[in-house]
Amino acid sequence: MKPIISKQELLDSTSFCVIVPTYNNQKTLKRVLDSILDFTSNVIIVNDGSTDETSEILKQYSQLTQIHHPKNLGKGRALRNGFRKAIELNFEYAITIDSDGQHFASDIPIFIEEIQKEPNSLLIGSRNMTQENVPKKSSFGNKFSNFWFKFETGIVLEDTQSGFRLYPLKLIPKRFYTNKFEFEIEVIVRSAWKGIVVKNIPIQILYDPAERVSHFRPFRDFTRISILNTVLVTNALLYIKPRDFFRRAKKKGFKKFFLEDILESNDSNFKKSAAIALGIFIGISPFWGFQTILLFTFAALFRLNKVIAFLSSNVSFPPFIPLIIYGSLKTGSLFVSSDAPLILDSSATLDDIQKNAAQYIVGSLILATVLALSAGVISYLLLTTFSSKNKTNSK
């Protein structure tokens, strides 16, 4: 039997520190620091340009590592500088806790116990957002953030905005691009993209309207978060998801990957056929430059096999593009008249095609719809036949 280790022994045996970013939280700062010191003296305080009594309060904690910003740089910058100092001090993990009094330091052992079960993961404290005094804007913002995190990473979390977290310092990205509240979204998304396990653990929460000071500025910060999510979604669709797709295929072997993840996936034949139809439609449609984004968006929306849809969308690979344009223009000419009919021969120029843009757009949408439906029906019949033969042979 393994010897029983007390919570304090577990804390002492784990290389971690607690980072406390603070900005004008004079009402709660001392209580937060004192509660943390009940569990560890490895504390890094980042005073982010406070203009209240914070500096005077921190003089009572000269034994702790302190970083003082001459002016307010934002929570993201405070955390980044805290991480840098923690790495210099050779800590393996950093727990971040807000200084506004909403978190309970008594939950620190829960993080340490959980990291022993799954080392090198990134843990986010999950708050009960339905309890009394939780601001509606916080609850909405959390749901908004959870949705986009799932879209960008495929990981389902209940709370992506909690500031009570444990970070594996040596594994998280080394460079970041944001300095404000949106940093806490960037770091977990990009950590997930690196393959770090990101998960929630339940924590206590206290929202005291009389003491809590929020520095979140709804319009400015929500705008920054929206811009960040736009960048992250674009990156996920254009690079991360295709990268992960090819990595999985290469790791498993392309033949095995094709058989197991595509032909033998748990999706019904109808959903597989629908994914093929979606890929064909997007590949032929006139949404050049946005095809991959639209493909993964609609595949996620309708819960279709993204692998099948992505492969099918490559119907528009370079050798086929002239044929697709020709077919679109010919189809469009049946529905849209033009003052300057296009003659598709070697003398045709890009300017000629631009003059017939309406023909091309209408024609490509019609052609994409017809071919998508045709491919969907044919693939459904083939998959059904293939499945029937497999069942017969297995008897």
C-alpha positions in Angstrom: 0.0 0.0 0.0 1.1 3.5 -0.8 1.7 5.7 2.3 -1.0 8.3 3.0 0.4 11.8 2.3 -1.2 14.7 4.1 -2.3 17.8 2.1 0.6 19.9 3.4 3.1 17.2 2.5 1.6 17.1 -1.0 1.9 20.9 -1.3 5.5 20.9 0.0 6.5 18.1 -2.5 5.0 20.0 -5.5 7.0 22.7 -7.3 4.5 25.4 -7.6 3.9 29.0 -6.8 0.9 31.3 -6.6 0.8 34.4 -8.8 -1.5 37.2 -7.6 -2.1 40.0 -10.2 -3.6 43.0 -8.5 -4.9 46.4 -9.5 -6.7 48.7 -7.1 -8.0 45.9 -4.8 -7.1 47.4 -1.5 -10.2 46.2 0.2 -9.5 42.5 -0.4 -5.8 42.2 -1.1 -4.6 41.6 2.4 -7.2 39.0 3.1 -6.4 37.2 -0.1 -2.6 37.2 0.6 -3.1 36.0 4.2 -5.3 33.1 3.1 -2.7 32.0 0.5 0.1 32.1 3.1 -1.8 29.4 5.0 -0.8 27.0 2.2 2.4 28.3 0.7 5.0 31.1 1.0 5.8 30.8 -2.7 3.9 33.8 -3.8 4.5 36.2 -6.6 2.6 39.5 -6.5 2.2 41.6 -9.6 1.1 45.1 -8.7 -0.2 46.4 -12.1 0.2 50.1 -11.5 -2.3 50.4 -8.7 -3.2 54.0 -7.6 -4.9 53.1 -4.3 -3.3 51.9 -1.0 -1.9 48.7 -2.7 1.7 49.7 -2.5 1.4 50.4 1.3 -0.3 47.1 1.9 2.5 45.2 0.0 5.1 46.7 2.3 3.8 44.3 4.9 4.8 41.4 2.6 8.4 42.2 1.8 9.3 38.5 2.2 7.3 37.7 -0.9 8.4 38.2 -4.5 6.9 41.4 -5.9 6.7 42.9 -9.3 5.6 46.6 -9.6 4.4 48.1 -12.9 4.8 51.9 -13.0 1.5 52.1 -14.8 -1.4 49.8 -15.5 -0.5 47.5 -18.3 -3.4 45.0 -18.1 -4.1 41.7 -16.5 -2.5 39.8 -19.4 0.8 41.6 -19.1 0.7 41.1 -15.3 0.3 37.4 -15.7 2.9 37.2 -18.4 5.5 38.9 -16.2 4.4 36.7 -13.3 5.0 33.6 -15.5 8.4 34.9 -16.5 9.5 35.4 -12.9 8.1 32.0 -11.9 10.1 30.3 -14.6 13.3 32.2 -13.5 12.7 30.8 -10.0 12.4 27.3 -11.5 8.8 26.5 -10.5 7.1 23.8 -12.5 3.6 25.0 -12.0 1.9 28.4 -11.3 -1.5 28.9 -9.7 -3.1 32.2 -10.5 -5.7 33.7 -8.2 -7.5 37.0 -8.5 -7.1 39.6 -5.7 -10.7 40.7 -5.6 -11.7 38.1 -3.0 -13.9 36.0 -5.2 -11.7 32.9 -4.9 -10.9 30.8 -1.9 -7.3 29.9 -1.2 -8.5 26.8 0.5 -9.1 25.3 -3.0 -5.4 25.4 -3.7 -4.9 21.8 -2.5 -7.6 20.7 -4.9 -5.5 21.9 -7.8 -2.4 20.2 -6.5 -4.2 16.9 -5.9 -5.6 17.0 -9.4 -2.3 17.8 -11.1 -0.8 14.6 -9.4 -3.5 12.6 -11.3 -2.8 14.2 -14.6 0.6 16.0 -14.6 1.3 18.8 -17.1 -2.4 19.6 -17.6 -3.8 23.1 -17.5 -6.5 23.3 -14.8 -9.3 26.0 -14.7 -11.4 26.4 -11.7 -15.1 26.0 -12.6 -17.4 28.4 -10.8 -21.1 28.0 -10.1 -22.4 30.8 -12.3 -26.0 30.3 -11.2 -25.5 31.3 -7.6 -26.7 34.5 -6.0 -24.9 37.8 -6.8 -23.2 36.5 -10.0 -23.4 39.4 -12.5 -25.5 38.6 -15.6 -22.8 40.0 -17.8 -20.3 37.5 -16.3 -22.6 34.6 -16.9 -23.3 35.7 -20.5 -19.6 36.4 -21.1 -18.7 32.9 -19.8 -21.2 31.1 -22.1 -19.9 33.2 -25.0 -16.3 32.3 -24.3 -17.2 28.6 -23.7 -18.8 28.4 -27.1 -15.9 29.8 -29.0 -13.4 27.8 -27.1 -15.2 24.6 -28.1 -15.3 25.8 -31.7 -11.6 26.6 -31.7 -10.3 23.5 -29.9 -13.1 20.9 -29.9 -12.9 20.8 -26.0 -16.0 21.3 -23.9 -15.5 23.3 -20.7 -18.0 24.7 -18.3 -15.9 27.8 -17.4 -13.2 29.3 -19.6 -13.1 32.7 -17.9 -12.2 31.9 -14.3 -8.9 33.5 -13.1 -8.3 30.7 -10.6 -6.0 28.3 -12.7 -3.0 26.1 -12.6 -0.5 26.4 -15.5 2.3 24.0 -16.5 4.9 26.7 -16.9 7.3 24.9 -19.2 4.7 23.7 -21.6 2.5 26.7 -22.3 3.4 28.9 -25.3 6.5 31.2 -24.8 5.1 34.2 -26.7 1.8 35.9 -26.5 0.1 38.7 -28.4 -2.5 40.1 -25.9 -2.1 42.1 -22.7 -5.6 42.6 -21.3 -8.4 40.3 -20.1 -8.4 38.5 -23.5 -5.0 37.0 -22.6 -6.7 34.4 -20.5 -8.6 33.1 -23.6 -5.5 33.2 -25.8 -3.4 31.2 -23.4 -5.8 28.3 -23.0 -6.7 28.1 -26.7 -3.1 28.1 -27.8 -2.1 25.7 -25.0 -4.8 23.3 -26.2 -3.5 23.6 -29.8 -0.1 22.5 -28.4 -1.7 19.3 -27.1 -1.8 20.3 -23.4 -4.8 18.8 -21.6 -7.1 21.7 -20.6 -9.9 20.8 -18.1 -12.1 22.2 -15.4 -12.2 21.4 -11.7 -14.9 22.6 -9.3 -14.1 25.5 -7.0 -15.9 27.8 -4.6 -16.8 31.3 -5.5 -17.8 34.5 -3.6 -19.3 37.5 -5.3 -19.6 40.3 -2.7 -21.0 43.5 -4.3 -19.8 45.6 -1.4 -16.1 44.6 -1.8 -15.6 43.3 -5.3 -14.1 45.8 -7.8 -14.3 44.8 -11.4 -12.0 46.4 -14.0 -13.7 44.8 -16.9 -14.9 47.5 -19.4 -17.7 45.8 -21.3 -17.4 47.7 -24.7 -13.6 47.9 -25.0 -12.8 44.5 -23.5 -15.6 42.6 -25.3 -14.4 44.2 -28.5 -10.9 43.0 -27.9 -12.2 39.5 -27.0 -14.3 39.4 -30.2 -11.3 40.4 -32.3 -9.1 37.8 -30.7 -11.8 35.1 -31.2 -12.0 36.1 -34.9 -8.3 35.6 -35.3 -8.3 32.3 -33.4 -11.2 30.9 -35.4 -9.5 31.9 -38.6 -6.3 30.2 -37.5 -8.1 27.1 -36.3 -10.0 26.7 -39.6 -7.1 27.5 -42.0 -4.2 25.8 -40.1 -4.9 24.0 -36.8 -7.8 21.7 -37.9 -6.2 20.7 -41.3 -2.9 20.2 -39.4 -4.5 18.0 -36.8 -6.3 16.1 -39.6 -3.1 15.2 -41.4 -1.3 14.4 -38.1 -4.0 11.9 -37.1 -3.9 10.4 -40.6 -0.1 10.2 -40.7 0.1 8.7 -37.1 -2.5 6.0 -37.9 -1.4 5.4 -41.5 -3.5 6.9 -44.3 -5.0 3.6 -45.4 -6.1 2.6 -41.9 -7.2 6.2 -41.2 -9.4 6.2 -44.3 -11.0 2.9 -43.5 -11.5 3.4 -39.8 -12.2 7.2 -39.6 -14.1 7.6 -42.8 -15.6 4.4 -44.2 -16.1 2.7 -40.8 -16.9 5.8 -38.7 -19.9 5.8 -36.4 -21.8 8.3 -38.7 -24.8 7.0 -40.6 -24.5 6.6 -44.4 -26.9 9.5 -44.7 -24.5 11.8 -42.6 -21.5 10.6 -44.6 -23.3 11.4 -47.8 -24.4 14.8 -46.5 -20.7 15.5 -45.6 -19.7 14.6 -49.2 -22.4 16.8 -50.6 -21.4 19.7 -48.4 -17.8 19.4 -49.4 -18.7 19.3 -53.1 -21.0 22.3 -52.7 -18.4 24.4 -50.9 -15.6 23.4 -53.3 -17.5 24.5 -56.4 -19.3 27.5 -55.0 -17.9 31.0 -55.6 -16.7 31.6 -52.1 -13.0 31.7 -53.0 -10.8 32.5 -50.0 -13.5 31.6 -47.5 -14.2 28.0 -48.5 -12.3 26.3 -45.6 -13.9 28.6 -43.0 -17.4 27.9 -44.4 -16.7 24.2 -44.7 -15.7 23.7 -41.1 -18.4 26.1 -39.9 -21.2 24.3 -41.6 -19.8 20.8 -40.8 -19.7 21.8 -37.1 -23.2 23.4 -37.3 -24.8 20.3 -38.8 -22.5 17.8 -37.0 -21.1 16.3 -40.1 -17.9 14.4 -40.6 -15.3 17.2 -41.1 -12.7 14.8 -42.6 -15.1 13.6 -45.3 -16.3 17.1 -46.0 -12.7 18.5 -46.2 -11.6 15.7 -48.6 -14.7 16.2 -50.8 -14.1 20.0 -51.0 -10.8 19.4 -52.8 -12.9 18.9 -56.0 -11.7 22.4 -56.7 -8.0 21.6 -56.8 -6.0 23.5 -59.5 -6.4 21.2 -62.5 -10.2 21.3 -62.2 -10.6 25.0 -61.7 -10.8 26.0 -65.4 -13.5 23.3 -65.9 -15.4 24.6 -62.9 -15.3 28.1 -64.1 -16.3 27.1 -67.6 -19.2 24.9 -66.3 -20.3 27.8 -64.0 -20.4 30.3 -66.8 -22.2 28.0 -69.2 -24.8 27.1 -66.6 -25.2 30.8 -65.6 -25.7 31.8 -69.2 -28.9 29.7 -69.2 -30.4 31.9 -66.5 -28.7 35.3 -66.7 -28.4 37.3 -69.9 -25.3 39.4 -70.7 -24.7 42.4 -73.0 -21.2 41.0 -73.7 -21.5 37.2 -74.2 -18.3 35.5 -73.2 -16.6 33.3 -75.7 -14.5 30.8 -73.8 -11.4 30.3 -75.9 -7.8 31.2 -75.7 -8.6 34.9 -76.3 -10.7 35.2 -73.1 -9.3 37.4 -70.4 -9.9 38.0 -66.7 -11.6 41.2 -67.6 -14.0 39.3 -69.8 -14.9 37.0 -67.0 -15.4 40.0 -64.6 -18.0 41.5 -67.0 -19.9 38.3 -66.7 -19.6 38.0 -62.9 -23.4 37.6 -62.4 -23.4 34.7 -64.8 -20.5 33.1 -63.0 -21.9 33.5 -59.5 -25.4 32.3 -60.4 -24.1 29.5 -62.5 -21.6 28.3 -59.9 -24.3 28.2 -57.2 -26.6 26.2 -59.4 -23.8 23.9 -60.6 -22.6 23.4 -57.0 -26.1 22.5 -55.8 -26.8 20.1 -58.7 -23.4 18.3 -58.3 -23.6 18.3 -54.5 -27.0 16.6 -54.6 -25.9 14.2 -57.3 -22.8 13.3 -55.3 -24.8 12.9 -52.1 -27.3 10.5 -53.7 -24.7 8.5 -55.5 -22.4 8.2 -52.4 -25.4 7.2 -50.3 -26.3 4.4 -52.7 -22.7 3.2 -52.9 -22.2 3.4 -49.1 -25.4 1.5 -48.5 -24.4 -1.2 -51.0 -20.9 -1.4 -49.5 -22.4 -1.8 -46.0 -24.8 -4.5 -47.1 -22.0 -6.5 -48.7 -19.9 -6.2 -45.6 -22.7 -7.5 -43.4 -23.3 -10.4 -45.8 -19.6 -11.4 -45.9 -19.4 -11.2 -42.1 -22.2 -13.8 -41.6 
